[in-house]
Amino acid sequence: MERVRLKLGFSCGIAVGADGSKGGLSLCWKYNSLVSRRSYSFYHIDVDITDCDHGIKWRLTGFYGNPVESLRSMSWDLLCHLHHNNTGPWLVVGDFNEITSSFEKRGGRLRSESQMAQFCNALEACDLVDMGFSGRWFTWERGRFQATNIRERLDRGVANSDWLDLFHSYLVKHLNHSFSDHCLILIDTFGNRFRREHFGENHFKFEASWCLDESFGEVVRQFWSEPCDNVVAKLTKAGHFFKHWNHLRSRELKRQRTRLEEHLNYLQTQVPDDDILEEIMKVQLGLNLEADKEEIFWEQRARVNWLKHGDKNTSFFPSELFTASESASDHRVLGIVEQRVSAEMNSVLYWDIVGSDVSSYCLAVLKGEVDMGEINKTHIMLIPKVDMPKNIAQFRPISLCNVIYKIIAKVLVNRMSTVLGHCINEAQGTFIAGRQISDNTLIAYEILHSLKSRKHCKKGNFALKLDMSKAYDRVEWDFLAGMMSSLGFCQEWIVLIMRCVYLVSYTVGINEGTSDVFTPSQGLRQGDPLSHDCILFGDATEEGAHTVRNILNEYEMISGQKGSNYKHLGSSTCCQSEKISGTSNDGGEKEMMVESWNCRLLSMGGKEIFVKAVLQAIPIYVMQCFELSKTLCDKLEGIMNKFWWANGKSGKGIHWCSWKDLCLPKSFGGMGFRDLSFFNKALLAKQAWRLLSQPSCLLSKVLKARYFSFSHFLSAKVGSYPSFTWRSICNARDLIEDGLIWRIGNGRSVNIWNDPWLPGPGNSRLLVQDISTQWTTVNHLMDDHSFTWKEDIIHRIADHDQARRILKIPLPQTNVDDTLVWRHDNTGEYTVKSGYRVLLSGSTRLTTHILTLVGHYNNFYKTLWELQVELSNDNSDGKDNLVSMFVTTSAENRRVLTITFWALWFTRNKLIHEGRKFSIQDILCFIQRYAWELKLNGAKNSLSLPTTTVFWHPPPLGVIKLNFDASFNKDPNSSIAAVIARNDKGLVMGVCVYQYVDIVDAFVAEARACERALLFAIDMGFRKIILEGDSLTIIKKVGSNLEDRSVIRPITVNIRKLEKLVEDISYRFIPSRGNRAAHCLAAKGRHWSFPCCWVEEVPSWVNRTVVEDWEDWIRAHD
């Protein structure tokens, strides 16, 4: 119900949990109506309503009659009890689970006259009268076959005379239902007198529900094909065109829904035979599809409420839990809008229609041929931070930019991101790839520790943390342009950036309308990544304070910025170990936070998400800088454990297993919760890895100067009077040391006998066979001229298995230094996930669980095969029949067959675990209904998930495209690399097939194929080339400037060296469907024992694939 409340835009509510499928009450209201709670229970919610807009006060009771027939008299006693507390107008509405006369029921056994009389007497005693209704007669229905169909009027609204006099124009309507067995009851207190008013002209917005309309794609194509000046003019006209089209469409949808409702009403008045019930089901499914469109329509309008409040509940309410739900505060956004059309789908929809014009316009703007002012328009929406806001400061503005402007801005951002590292000082810890804000945190704590240790210095020091007030709004445009000029950006680039800044115009959404257009004179639009949080250090003297103040004053005067003197951002600067060890109130604060959540509303699945996404995520920032004590970790885990097992109003429960068992992976019987001690160590090991792998970063320089100036990090001592952060990192260093292995380059830094350098599972150090003093480092095992291994020496010093592992190590074709890598991840980089996995797998309890599971499996199969049953001579008949049925039958029959299996398994589980029985007729009805629903939704899904045809694209004029692929053969550890080169006409310029031996896996095989494609291009004399393959990982590796620590590092190094021999090169990924020529070559090459190259003529089977690729390209562009 919480999800429904937020979708409908209600800010407050009261929810009473259900008992399984029985009961469950919820009352929701908006902030413009004042609701005061009287009482509530499992069977009622009683409130007073004060309508401030109309000066009316009355009483509303939501009522649920006891579903147990023998206990229903207790419901009437409750209703009479509520009546005794009544003053003024009173309305009671809900599911009474009873009827007033026999004509309110059709089908099933007759209702007892005494039961109906008790209900009527209760209404009379409370002075409540039936309000009547319009629409269908019965409000509840069960059974889809004539023999089992029952209809009753269980839901109604009743009111006293005072309420009827107050709202004499009220309207009660029974709405048609398609999802539930109960129909909705609409009570409109103002009836037809109420009309909503709109202010201002509506701002055009694209409706997500349009994508569900099968004709919308053709409407877009028809409109876009009309002649027009440019894309901006088309978009302007499109707004008016789609508004008119949507108006006509809405009228038609309304007529369609009315026809379905009228037909449903007619069917429900007929004698419910099997044909009528089947027709009712089809009409209801049609109404479901119309409801899907309407749901998306209103979800789009209620998005503000979702962004503000979130979805605080992850499941249905458990039984016997009562709570009042208040509106969520703005900083607790735990839910997101459930979208039907994803970002990927939107990026593909209709691009084949509008893509060419949009791309041409964006290129014209980037070339300076078109002024972007006409598309640089921003619509500002104000999102309330609080309920019933009183002033403008209580709103948060969000800026909605034009989509075309976003494309242009994204291009500029991608271009500028490559040079930002040279413009931003290394002391800035964010917005640059490879930098982390935790580095600056550790540096700040290290400096503060140093200042604290200077107790006997005559002169003190101070630290000042700055925060700029309204940084977005105070940026001076001249200062921004001057700063870019001083940094060395060319004038053309500065002009392009400044056009995005000063050509912007704004409109503001007011009362569902749009304000007049206005233009700013300074500042940046919300959302630009501007941040100026820094820490200044200085002498704690009057002169030092004046100096800092003068610097800040001068900065504010020149830049237009202004410091905030009233805000503190970040965590406490206390870095004493006793503050982290458990004497602080960290556990108490978390316990209060858990208690502030009404966690009784969460199911076990909801609790799991809450523990993983909230409770265990809160201490991450602290744990990546400090080592938490065992006491504090146990305390925090105890809070989580207590929360996990808590049940009922008391918040207590039986702990059926230990927290350590819950921290095991789900595959080993646990819940996958984190062991905080292990996770803390894995996070700190990440800092140790950064010190090892990035010695040039600012944090490494600071710590090296302080603790290991003349040594390596791995051999550094803790030192005298170290900071708590440094001691924490050193305590996690052993995890990194145990997982390190050398990646071989030139082999000069790696000792053959003592260092870990053998890849693969098992011991990474060489077992002693024949120690010779003349061979000390790995380079002695390599041929410097041919860049290959000396196999005779390797077989002398290593056994067969170790020799095979050494020969599989790829060697670089140039002088590359050896490097240390993390062996437990394929990338060679340490990750917190892999470190935690190593710690967990090394724990004795996980090993014990593995052995226990293996023992259980062995006992199970042993017991299974000891069963004294008749053996089946051929148990494949059933499987063959199912396979044959799926292959030979139609898609619709396969759908029905799948639903049938699912329904049988579902009913079996219900019977075993809940004791619920379903008749064959109920199962058949479910299968039929679900199959019809899938069939109706098929058209919608096909529209929502557009498919993109993949085919080979020719390169630009003067460029050669080389497609490559690899075929890996695990048995002899070899691979085939295939390369085919084609020009802009699709003509083959050359083909190469090459065989490699001692290849460890398919990943290395693909890298070798990429290297072979580049070597083939150089041999053929191609100067401008495109290398295209179907391995996305390889394409990213060779196209990245970051250091590669994976097993293919020697190959990527050699590729970067070879790149210098061509004039221009780029790498592109293509799915396998577009790389079929190279794939066919690689597959054929597995049957050859020698390399092959074709230049003049190519095999006919290659030619056929090449022709098919070219024909696919031609068809796509006709």
Residue pairs with C-beta under 8 A, 6 or more apart in sequence:
1 13
1 15
1 24
1 26
1 317
2 13
2 15
2 311
2 312
2 313
2 325
2 601
3 311
3 313
3 335
4 26
4 28
5 13
5 26
5 28
5 325
6 302
6 305
6 306
6 309
6 310
6 311
6 335
7 298
7 299
7 302
7 305
7 306
8 28
8 298
8 302
9 30
9 301
9 302
9 305
10 28
10 29
10 30
11 29
11 30
11 31
11 305
11 309
11 327
11 387
12 28
12 29
12 30
12 31
12 35
12 325
12 326
12 327
12 387
13 26
13 27
13 28
13 29
13 325
14 25
14 26
14 27
14 37
14 40
14 45
14 47
14 323
14 324
14 325
15 25
15 26
15 317
15 323
15 325
15 601
16 23
16 24
16 25
16 26
16 40
16 41
16 42
16 45
16 317
16 321
16 322
17 23
17 24
17 317
17 318
17 319
17 320
17 321
17 322
17 601
18 24
18 316
18 317
18 319
19 42
19 319
19 320
20 319
22 67
23 42
23 43
23 64
23 67
24 317
25 40
25 42
25 44
25 45
25 62
25 64
25 94
26 45
27 35
27 45
27 47
27 60
27 62
29 35
29 49
31 327
31 387
31 388
32 52
32 53
32 388
33 49
33 50
33 51
33 52
34 49
34 50
34 52
35 47
35 48
35 49
35 50
36 47
36 48
36 50
37 45
37 46
37 47
37 324
38 46
38 47
38 48
38 59
38 85
39 46
39 82
40 46
40 322
41 78
41 322
42 64
42 320
42 322
43 63
43 64
43 65
43 66
43 75
43 78
44 61
44 62
44 63
44 64
44 78
44 82
44 94
45 61
45 62
46 59
46 60
46 61
46 62
46 82
47 59
47 60
47 61
48 57
48 58
48 59
48 60
49 57
49 58
49 59
49 60
50 56
50 57
51 57
56 166
57 88
58 88
58 89
58 90
58 91
58 163
58 166
59 86
59 87
59 88
59 89
59 90
59 91
60 91
60 92
60 93
61 82
61 90
61 91
61 92
61 93
61 94
62 93
62 94
63 75
63 79
63 92
63 93
63 94
63 95
63 96
64 75
64 94
64 95
64 96
64 97
65 72
65 75
65 94
65 95
65 96
65 97
65 98
65 154
66 72
66 74
66 75
66 97
67 97
69 115
72 97
72 98
72 115
72 118
73 118
75 96
75 97
76 118
76 119
76 121
76 122
79 92
79 122
79 126
80 122
80 125
80 126
82 126
83 90
83 125
83 126
83 127
83 128
86 126
86 160
88 162
89 159
89 160
89 162
89 163
89 165
89 166
89 167
90 128
90 159
90 160
90 162
90 163
91 157
91 158
91 159
91 163
91 187
92 126
92 128
92 157
92 158
92 159
93 156
93 157
93 158
93 185
93 187
94 155
95 140
95 154
95 155
95 182
96 119
96 154
96 155
96 156
97 154
98 115
98 116
98 119
98 154
99 105
99 111
99 116
99 119
99 152
99 153
99 154
100 116
100 119
100 120
100 123
100 130
101 116
102 110
102 111
102 116
104 137
104 138
104 152
104 153
105 111
105 150
105 151
105 152
105 153
106 138
106 150
106 151
106 152
107 143
107 149
107 150
107 151
107 272
108 150
123 129
123 130
123 158
126 160
127 160
127 161
128 158
128 159
128 160
129 158
129 159
129 160
129 161
129 164
130 156
130 157
130 158
131 156
131 157
131 158
131 159
131 164
131 170
131 172
131 187
132 172
133 156
133 157
133 172
133 173
133 174
133 185
134 171
134 172
134 173
134 174
135 173
135 174
135 175
135 176
135 183
135 265
136 174
136 176
136 183
136 264
136 265
136 268
137 153
137 174
137 268
137 269
138 151
138 152
138 153
138 183
138 268
139 152
139 153
139 154
139 155
139 156
139 174
139 182
139 183
139 185
140 151
140 152
140 153
140 154
140 155
140 181
140 182
140 183
141 149
141 150
141 151
141 152
141 181
142 148
142 149
142 150
142 181
143 149
143 150
144 277
144 278
144 281
144 921
144 922
144 925
144 929
145 274
145 277
145 921
145 925
146 271
146 272
146 273
146 274
146 276
146 277
147 921
148 919
148 921
149 272
149 277
151 268
151 272
154 182
155 182
155 183
155 185
156 185
157 172
157 185
157 187
164 170
167 189
167 190
169 190
169 191
169 192
169 193
170 187
170 188
170 189
170 190
170 191
171 186
171 187
171 188
171 191
171 192
172 185
172 186
172 187
173 185
173 186
173 188
174 183
174 184
174 185
175 183
175 184
175 185
175 186
176 183
176 261
176 264
176 265
176 287
177 183
177 184
177 284
178 284
178 285
178 287
178 288
178 291
179 288
179 291
188 194
198 511
198 512
198 513
199 510
199 511
199 512
199 513
200 510
200 511
200 512
200 513
200 514
200 515
201 513
201 514
202 512
202 513
202 514
203 379
203 507
203 509
203 513
203 514
204 239
204 240
204 242
204 243
205 300
206 242
207 246
207 297
207 300
208 296
208 297
208 299
208 300
208 339
208 340
208 341
209 293
209 294
209 296
209 297
209 300
210 216
210 242
210 246
211 341
211 345
211 349
211 943
211 944
212 292
212 293
212 296
212 340
212 940
212 943
212 944
213 249
213 293
214 939
214 943
217 349
217 350
217 353
217 943
219 245
220 350
220 353
220 354
221 350
221 353
223 234
223 237
223 238
223 241
224 234
224 353
224 354
224 357
228 234
228 237
230 357
230 361
230 370
231 354
231 357
231 358
231 360
231 361
231 404
232 361
232 374
232 375
232 404
234 357
235 404
253 290
253 293
256 290
257 287
257 290
260 283
260 286
260 287
260 290
261 287
263 283
264 280
264 283
264 284
264 287
267 276
267 279
267 280
267 283
268 280
270 276
272 280
278 928
281 925
281 928
281 929
281 932
282 932
285 929
285 932
285 933
285 936
286 936
288 933
288 936
289 936
289 937
289 940
292 340
292 937
292 940
296 340
296 341
299 306
299 337
299 338
303 337
304 381
304 383
306 335
306 336
306 337
307 333
307 337
307 383
308 328
308 330
308 333
308 383
308 384
309 327
309 328
309 333
309 335
310 328
310 332
310 333
310 334
310 335
310 336
311 334
311 335
311 336
312 325
312 328
312 332
312 334
312 335
313 601
313 602
313 606
314 602
314 603
314 605
314 606
314 609
314 610
315 602
315 603
315 605
315 606
316 603
317 601
318 600
318 601
318 603
321 600
321 601
321 649
323 598
323 600
323 601
325 598
327 387
328 334
330 385
330 386
330 396
334 614
340 944
341 349
341 944
345 944
345 945
345 946
348 946
348 948
349 946
358 404
358 407
361 370
361 375
361 404
362 404
362 407
362 408
362 411
364 370
365 372
365 375
365 408
366 408
366 411
366 412
366 496
368 492
368 495
368 496
371 499
371 503
372 405
372 408
372 499
372 500
372 503
373 499
373 503
373 505
375 402
375 404
375 405
375 408
376 402
376 405
376 499
376 500
376 503
376 504
376 505
377 401
377 402
377 405
377 504
377 505
377 506
377 507
377 517
378 399
378 400
378 401
378 402
378 504
378 505
378 506
378 507
378 525
379 399
379 400
379 506
379 507
379 508
379 509
379 514
380 397
380 398
380 399
380 400
380 506
380 507
380 508
380 509
381 397
381 398
381 400
381 508
381 509
382 392
382 395
382 396
382 397
382 508
382 509
383 395
383 396
383 397
383 398
384 394
384 395
384 396
385 394
385 395
385 396
386 394
389 395
397 526
398 526
399 525
399 526
399 527
401 409
401 525
405 500
408 500
409 500
412 496
412 497
412 500
417 433
420 431
420 432
421 432
421 433
423 487
424 431
424 432
426 435
426 697
426 698
427 440
427 534
427 698
428 435
429 435
429 436
429 437
429 438
429 439
429 440
430 436
430 437
430 531
431 529
431 531
433 1042
434 694
434 697
434 1042
435 697
436 690
438 621
438 624
438 625
438 687
439 690
439 697
439 698
439 699
441 625
442 625
442 687
442 699
442 703
442 725
443 698
443 699
443 702
444 463
444 535
444 573
445 573
445 575
445 625
445 723
445 724
445 725
446 702
446 703
446 706
446 723
446 725
446 726
447 463
447 537
448 463
448 573
448 575
449 575
449 723
449 724
449 725
450 706
450 723
451 461
451 463
451 537
453 721
454 460
454 461
459 539
459 540
459 541
460 539
460 540
460 541
461 537
461 538
461 539
461 540
462 537
462 538
462 539
462 540
462 544
462 545
463 535
463 536
463 537
463 573
464 535
464 536
464 537
464 538
464 548
465 533
465 534
465 535
465 536
465 568
465 569
465 570
466 532
466 533
466 534
466 535
466 536
466 552
466 563
467 532
467 533
467 563
467 564
467 567
467 569
468 474
468 532
468 533
468 561
468 562
468 563
468 564
469 561
469 562
469 563
469 564
469 567
470 562
471 530
471 531
471 532
471 561
472 523
472 524
472 525
472 526
472 528
472 530
473 522
473 523
473 524
474 522
474 523
474 559
474 560
474 561
474 562
475 522
475 523
475 524
475 530
475 559
475 560
475 561
476 522
476 559
476 560
477 498
477 501
477 502
477 522
479 558
479 559
479 560
480 498
480 501
481 494
481 498
484 493
484 494
484 497
485 491
485 494
501 524
504 519
504 520
504 525
505 517
505 518
505 519
506 517
506 518
506 519
506 520
507 514
507 515
507 516
507 517
507 518
508 514
508 515
509 515
522 560
524 530
532 561
533 569
533 570
536 548
538 544
538 545
538 547
538 548
552 563
555 561
556 562
556 563
571 621
571 622
572 579
575 626
575 723
575 724
575 725
576 724
577 724
577 727
580 622
580 626
580 627
580 628
580 629
580 632
580 724
581 628
581 629
581 631
581 632
582 629
582 631
582 632
582 635
584 632
586 619
586 622
586 632
586 636
587 632
587 635
587 636
587 639
590 615
590 618
590 636
590 639
591 639
593 618
594 615
594 639
594 643
597 610
599 607
599 610
599 643
599 646
600 646
600 648
600 649
600 651
602 610
607 643
607 644
608 671
610 643
611 640
611 643
611 644
611 673
612 672
612 673
612 674
615 639
615 640
615 643
616 640
616 673
616 674
616 676
616 679
619 628
619 636
619 676
620 683
622 628
623 676
623 679
623 680
623 683
623 684
624 683
624 684
624 686
624 687
625 684
625 687
625 725
625 728
626 724
626 725
626 728
627 680
627 681
627 684
627 724
627 727
627 728
627 731
627 732
628 676
628 677
628 680
630 677
633 676
633 677
633 680
636 676
637 659
637 675
637 676
638 659
640 659
640 673
641 655
641 659
641 662
642 651
644 662
645 653
645 654
645 655
645 656
646 652
646 653
647 653
659 673
660 675
660 845
661 669
661 670
661 845
662 670
662 671
662 673
663 670
663 671
663 672
663 673
663 674
663 675
663 840
664 670
664 671
664 672
664 840
664 845
664 846
664 849
665 672
665 840
666 672
668 846
668 849
668 850
668 853
669 849
669 853
674 836
675 839
675 840
678 836
678 839
678 840
678 843
679 832
679 836
681 731
681 732
681 735
681 835
681 839
682 732
682 735
682 832
682 833
682 835
682 836
682 839
683 832
684 728
684 729
684 731
684 732
685 732
685 733
685 735
685 736
685 830
685 832
685 835
686 830
686 831
686 832
686 835
687 699
687 729
687 732
688 713
688 729
688 730
688 732
688 733
688 735
688 736
689 736
689 822
689 829
689 830
690 697
690 699
690 700
691 699
691 700
691 703
691 704
691 713
691 729
692 713
692 714
692 736
692 820
693 820
693 829
693 830
693 1045
694 700
695 701
695 704
695 713
700 713
703 726
704 713
706 719
706 726
707 716
707 717
707 718
707 719
707 722
707 726
708 715
708 716
708 717
713 733
714 733
714 737
716 730
718 726
718 727
718 730
719 726
722 730
735 835
735 838
735 839
736 822
736 830
738 838
739 822
739 823
739 824
739 830
739 835
739 838
740 756
740 820
740 821
740 822
740 823
741 756
741 757
741 758
741 759
741 764
741 820
741 821
741 822
741 823
742 749
742 750
742 755
742 756
742 757
742 778
742 818
742 819
742 820
742 821
743 818
743 819
743 820
743 821
743 828
743 1045
743 1047
743 1049
744 750
744 757
744 778
744 809
744 811
744 818
744 1050
745 812
745 815
745 816
745 817
745 818
745 819
745 1049
745 1050
745 1053
746 779
746 782
746 812
746 815
746 816
746 817
746 818
747 777
747 778
747 779
747 780
747 781
747 782
747 818
748 777
748 778
748 779
748 818
749 777
749 817
749 818
750 757
750 777
750 778
750 818
751 776
751 777
751 778
752 766
752 775
752 776
752 777
752 778
752 780
752 781
752 797
753 765
753 766
753 768
753 771
753 776
754 765
755 765
756 764
756 765
756 823
757 764
757 765
757 766
757 778
758 764
758 765
758 766
758 802
758 805
758 806
759 805
759 808
759 809
759 823
759 1000
759 1047
760 805
760 808
760 1000
762 801
764 823
766 797
766 798
766 802
767 798
767 799
767 802
769 796
769 797
769 798
769 799
770 796
770 797
771 797
772 797
774 780
775 781
775 793
775 797
778 818
780 793
781 789
781 790
781 793
781 794
781 806
782 788
782 789
782 790
782 811
783 789
783 790
787 811
787 812
787 813
788 811
789 806
789 807
789 809
789 811
791 803
791 807
794 803
794 806
794 807
795 803
798 806
807 998
808 973
808 998
808 999
808 1000
810 1004
810 1008
810 1047
810 1048
810 1050
810 1051
811 1050
812 1049
812 1050
812 1051
812 1053
812 1054
813 1050
813 1054
813 1057
814 1053
814 1054
814 1057
816 1049
816 1050
816 1053
819 1045
819 1049
821 828
821 829
821 1045
821 1046
822 828
822 829
822 830
822 831
822 834
822 1045
824 834
824 835
824 837
824 838
825 831
825 834
826 1003
826 1046
826 1047
827 1045
827 1046
828 1044
828 1045
828 1046
828 1047
828 1049
829 1045
840 846
841 847
885 893
885 894
885 897
886 894
886 897
889 897
892 931
892 935
895 931
895 934
895 935
896 927
896 931
899 927
899 930
899 931
899 934
900 927
903 923
903 926
903 927
903 930
904 923
907 918
907 923
910 916
910 918
911 917
911 918
949 1112
949 1116
950 1070
950 1071
950 1073
950 1074
951 1073
951 1074
951 1109
951 1112
951 1113
951 1116
952 963
952 1070
952 1074
952 1075
952 1076
952 1077
952 1109
952 1110
952 1112
952 1113
953 1074
953 1113
954 961
954 982
954 983
954 984
954 985
954 986
954 1110
954 1113
955 961
955 982
955 983
955 984
955 1026
956 984
957 984
958 984
958 1024
959 983
959 984
959 1024
959 1025
959 1026
959 1064
960 981
960 982
960 983
960 989
960 1017
960 1022
960 1024
960 1025
960 1026
961 981
961 982
961 983
961 1025
961 1026
961 1028
962 979
962 980
962 981
962 1013
962 1016
962 1017
962 1022
962 1025
962 1026
962 1027
962 1028
963 979
963 980
963 982
963 1013
963 1028
963 1029
963 1070
963 1075
963 1077
963 1078
964 977
964 978
964 979
964 1009
964 1010
964 1012
964 1013
964 1027
964 1028
964 1029
964 1078
965 977
965 978
965 1006
965 1009
965 1029
965 1030
965 1075
965 1078
965 1079
965 1081
965 1082
966 975
966 976
966 977
966 978
966 1002
966 1005
966 1006
966 1008
966 1009
966 1031
966 1082
967 975
967 976
967 978
967 1005
967 1082
967 1083
967 1085
967 1086
968 974
968 975
968 999
968 1001
968 1002
968 1005
969 975
969 976
969 1086
972 997
973 997
973 998
973 999
973 1000
974 995
974 996
974 997
974 998
974 999
975 995
975 996
975 999
975 1002
975 1004
975 1005
975 1008
975 1009
976 993
976 994
976 995
976 996
976 1082
976 1085
976 1086
976 1088
977 992
977 993
977 994
977 995
977 996
977 1005
977 1008
977 1009
977 1012
977 1013
977 1082
978 991
978 992
978 993
978 1009
978 1078
978 1079
978 1081
978 1082
978 1085
979 990
979 991
979 992
979 993
979 994
979 1009
979 1012
979 1013
979 1016
979 1078
979 1081
980 988
980 990
980 991
980 992
980 1077
980 1078
980 1081
980 1102
980 1106
981 988
981 989
981 990
981 991
981 1016
981 1017
981 1020
981 1022
982 988
982 989
982 1106
983 989
986 1106
986 1109
986 1110
986 1113
988 1098
988 1102
988 1103
988 1106
989 1020
989 1022
989 1095
990 1016
990 1020
990 1093
990 1094
990 1095
991 1081
991 1092
991 1093
991 1094
991 1095
991 1098
991 1102
992 1012
992 1013
992 1016
992 1091
992 1092
992 1093
993 1081
993 1082
993 1084
993 1085
993 1088
993 1091
993 1092
993 1093
994 1012
994 1091
995 1085
995 1088
995 1089
995 1090
995 1091
996 1005
996 1008
999 1005
999 1008
1000 1047
1003 1033
1003 1034
1003 1046
1003 1047
1003 1048
1004 1047
1004 1048
1004 1051
1006 1029
1006 1031
1006 1033
1006 1034
1007 1034
1007 1037
1007 1038
1007 1048
1007 1051
1007 1052
1008 1051
1009 1029
1009 1082
1010 1027
1010 1029
1010 1031
1010 1034
1010 1038
1010 1051
1010 1055
1011 1051
1011 1054
1011 1055
1011 1058
1013 1027
1013 1029
1014 1025
1014 1027
1014 1055
1014 1058
1014 1059
1014 1062
1014 1065
1015 1058
1016 1093
1017 1025
1017 1027
1017 1062
1018 1058
1018 1061
1018 1062
1020 1095
1022 1062
1023 1062
1023 1063
1023 1064
1024 1062
1024 1063
1024 1064
1024 1065
1025 1062
1025 1064
1025 1065
1025 1066
1026 1065
1026 1066
1026 1067
1026 1068
1027 1038
1027 1065
1027 1066
1027 1067
1027 1068
1028 1067
1028 1068
1028 1069
1028 1070
1028 1075
1029 1035
1029 1067
1029 1069
1029 1070
1029 1075
1029 1078
1030 1069
1030 1070
1030 1071
1030 1072
1030 1074
1030 1075
1030 1079
1031 1069
1032 1069
1034 1048
1035 1067
1035 1068
1035 1069
1037 1044
1037 1046
1037 1048
1037 1052
1038 1052
1038 1055
1038 1056
1038 1067
1039 1066
1039 1067
1044 1052
1044 1053
1059 1065
1072 1079
1074 1109
1076 1105
1076 1108
1076 1109
1077 1102
1077 1105
1077 1106
1077 1109
1080 1101
1080 1102
1080 1105
1081 1102
1084 1101
1085 1092
1094 1102
1098 1106
